[in-house]
Amino acid sequence: MTTSVTAGSRILEALGTVRDPELDEPITSLGFVSSCTVSADGDARVRLRLPTYFCAPNFAFLMVADAYDAVSAAPGVRHAEIVLEDHFASDAINGGVAAHAGFVRSFDGEAVGELHQLRADFLRKAVMAGTDQVCRPLLKDGVPPAALTGWTLGDLPPSRAADRLRQRRAELGLPAGDDAPLLVDPVTGAAVQPGALPLHLRKAQVTRVSLEANGSICRGMLRHRYNHEAGLGEEDQ
Amino acid sequence: MYEKDGEKYFIVDSHMHYWNAAPDNWVPGAEQYAKGWIDCFHAYQGLGPPETHWTIEHFQKYSEDDLMKDVFEDGHVDHAIFQPTDLREWYKEGFNTTERNAEMGKRHPGKFTYNTRWDPRDGDVGLENLRRNVETYGSKGVKLYTAEWNNGSRGWKLSDPGAYRYLEACGELGIKNIHVHKGPTIWPLDKDAFDVSDVDHAATDFPNLNFIVEHVGLPRIEDFCFMATQEPNVYAGLSVVIGGLMHARPRFFAKVMGELLFWVGEDKMTFGSDYGIWEPKWQIEGFVDWDYPSDEFSDYPRLGVAGKKKILGLNAARLYGLEVPKEFQLAEGEGTPAAQDDAQLVAGA
């Protein structure tokens, strides 16, 4: 069994598309991928780890299932095995994902619904946080806040944050084209009206602060747990 | 008390513990959970300054002398409020119980307030226990831990009908302060277990009780902030915010403080060290010295000496009816929070 460098990097690239739904960041940059190998025959093995033994099992399940899908679809992969380590629900999650059992069956008797709603709720938070990311630089450059209700996505200067916001909106089925309003209600997709603008921007800001603060705590805990310079964040760089 | 630059601070540590999580207290068959739990707490300690880190053995079980030294002698605290967490499915005698706290506290009269706890899944027996604990320990507050495992159930919500019976009993028994802890929690499995909307319902329906959301609803600060704006009886417990962010992530700490000062306000924020996760000394000294690190934070409300006095002790003293010596009190008119120009826009939400 040998691991070819190109195949290995393809797997990592695939894993880079998997996000922690709660933090809206790739599991690769968070340091959640502890190892990843692929044999010459195309057997991929990935080990994932989380900041604590009691991290929420629903988000953990989504990450393991998404990793399974992403790695299975990577070119040259014949079979994917994803193992979540050191978690109180490791067995239920690993077994459930490997058996394509879905969340409800994996946690027999404990869960009523699948996780689509949960994922959508957190995508909405990501849209709010992303709104702050693209608006803050505009306001800093002197764009009057009141003008923002007239902006469209197409008016935004190109940036990674702008791409990301569009992508998240598209995933939710919210308007994401050039002519779509920059500011929309993350549930209904309706354009934010001038009277609701100040509160909308404040909510966007606190949502971003919350997501980023959580991410920083998760990184700190992960580093403590594994004594590893994994998942360096904003203040480490 | 703590004194700096001629200012005297009366310190109430409104969230601290005296636990035994050593292997001698682990329930056979549940060792992995008992160990996983205390290891997780220990990782949080890693977010504090390195010179305050303990070995895992010391962390699992610290002594009465350790606590008295760390909290009162070195830690500047005038009065401390024990917040119990039972976890009897994992720890034989419980993790950090009202009984254990009171047994040690009786040798230090006047230093402690003994909060107790309840779990709606314990039904009538639990209600009877609650009455007895209030009688025995004079509890004026409870710590509710919605993630506790209990006979196959992995958690509960404050809006459950069973919980309302207990909240009604709290009103009758003279319990004013409901400290709520949402995490790390895992139930309901298929929803966001950290969601704080159940606290919102309870706070609306029980306006005579105060709801102190510990760890400011982390990791759902934004949901907590929206709620706290609408509910006059909801408070922000700062345990974990100061301990987990002030040293390890000063920029995020400044942002989170700025958001809390904006949405919740300095009159409704209370300090808690979360001892033995973190010692109070460095948290109090650092917080008194704290200011925003740069003008990037200029759109957040300022926090002055009076605001820090409120957060570090005066707010909790008010909630618990603790007597504060005159020298620590604010003068008439001192400590009116800076006007929040944007307050109306929030109230109109």
Interface residues (C-beta under 8 A of the other chain):
Chain A: E22 P51 T52 Y53 F54 C55 A56 P57 N58 F88 F103 V104 F107 E110 A111 V112 G113 E114 L115 Q117 L118 D121 F122 K125 M128 P198 L199 R202 K203 Q205 V206 T207 V209 S210 E212 A213 N214 S216 I217 G220 M221 R223 H224 R225 E234 E235
Chain B: Q32 Y33 G36 W37 D39 C40 H42 A43 Y44 G46 L47 R154 P184 T185 I186 P188 L189 D190 K191 D192 A193 F194 L218 P219 R220 I221 E222 C225 F226 G244 L245 A248 R249 P250 R251 F252 K255 V256 G258 E259 F262 W263 D342 L345 V346 G348 A349
